[in-house]
Amino acid sequence: MVRRLKSSKATAPAGNQTDILKQAQDMQKRMLEIQEELKGKELEASVGGGAVTIKVNGQKELLSVKLSDDILKEAQEDKEMLEDLILSAVKEAMRQADELAEGEMNKVTGGVSIPGLF
């Protein structure tokens, strides 16, 4: 048999629970708005003295890849170098996008880490 113990504290009034639910809904709405705004923000990473330039948006969607004529000529002899430069530029652009998204979400969450958010 399980007995309920009387608590010395009164349970939270229904109004407080409603307020918490409303705050959570407002936070969720604002987070969705931020995700939409991130689509419109562009970030650019350039490596190799501008030989490779990558553009992504705030949602980590790749928008463009630009390669200089010089790097294309060099790539004929050293393909691995070009591959490494492209990879480095993409990683940097994605890091910038992560940083931007994290900063924007921290404005909403107050710096509280929410697993699986970004």
Secondary structure, DSSP 8 states (H G I E B T S, - for coil): -------SS----HHHHHHHHHHHHHHHHHHHHHHHHHHH-EEEEEETTTTEEEEEETT--EEEEEE-HHHHHHHTT-HHHHHHHHHHHHHHHHHHHHHHHHHHHHHHHTT---TT--
